[in-house]
Amino acid sequence: MSIIERAFSIHDDALQLRSRRSSILAANIANADTPNYKARDMDFTAMMQNLESKQQSQLTLSGTHHSHITTAEPSDNPTIKFRNPLHASLDGNTVDMHVEQARFSENAIQYQTSLTFLNSKIAGLKLAIRGQ
């Protein structure tokens, strides 16, 4: 793994997952008035741990004997789960607009934070390349 891949890999993965989560949360907000719509979300922490374990498993040695212990391959597809509503709705819709807006805003801030970290990594690499 090159220095550039090591510098960007975790933030690149985080940005992709945050972007996907933004789409899911935006769909929840857009369907707030749709009868029987079930609010969805993904567990960002679990997905990042899944990606990290996948990257680590790619770096481990392969077994040379049939009795060696192997690890299960993590899934590439983020598991999208349905959210339990805080309040019951007569039309079966589980979207709570305040919760969705708060989670969308929180996700947007965390997305921006990942971009800030990437920018600082790029600035550090530029500094190292220039030798100043």
Buried (B, 14 or more C-beta within 10 A) or exposed (E): EEEEEEBBBBBBBBBBBBEBBBEBBEBBBEBBEEEEBBBBBBBBEEBBEBBBBBBEEEEEEEEEEEEEEEEEEBEEEBEEEEBEBEEEEEEEBBBBEEBBBEBBEEBBEBBEEBBEBBEEBEEEBEEEEEEE
